[in-house]
Amino acid sequence: GASEGFYEFVISAPGLLPPRWFEWIKGLPAWTKALFLEQAVWQWIGLVLALLAAALVPLLVDRWRRFRAGPAVGRTWRRFLVPLSLILAAWGVHAFVEGPLKLTGDVLQVVLHGTEVVMFVASAWAVVSFSGVVAEIIITSPRISDKGLDASLLRLGFRVLGLVIAALIILKGLTQIGVPVVPVAAGLGV
């Protein structure tokens, strides 16, 4: 026969957690184990906290970046850290909801697709930022004046290269989450 309440236990139980944390979750009040959209309330609380922490990381990195002065190469490196921290934060949420939090069903799919979108957009942003880093590193060469035409052309060329690679990353990301890119590109006349 079927075990009554087994399904509720399975979807509301945590994933891979140290035994102490598992015992802590088992000891939570009954209201935190109530299901809402096939997730326990404690899982919703964990998801909200994970999303807040993930949003806070890039904001703190950006705040730190803004208050630092220095040469152009250092500024562009620090600019690159913001999308990199966003990628890491999204990856952390992705791993957390699949592992310890153990979300299931449609909620899991929405969160996973959302983190994938954030990772692809942040990756495109990181490529554009990194193209600026490469340009500034080349411009620091003693043969190139950082205010001259050569420096401007290098910055422009690397920026265009970064934008092309970023567009390819976005297209790859769209196909990864199931958006048909070929009809969209055909509709744009590409």
Disulfide bonds with the S-S distance in Angstrom:
none
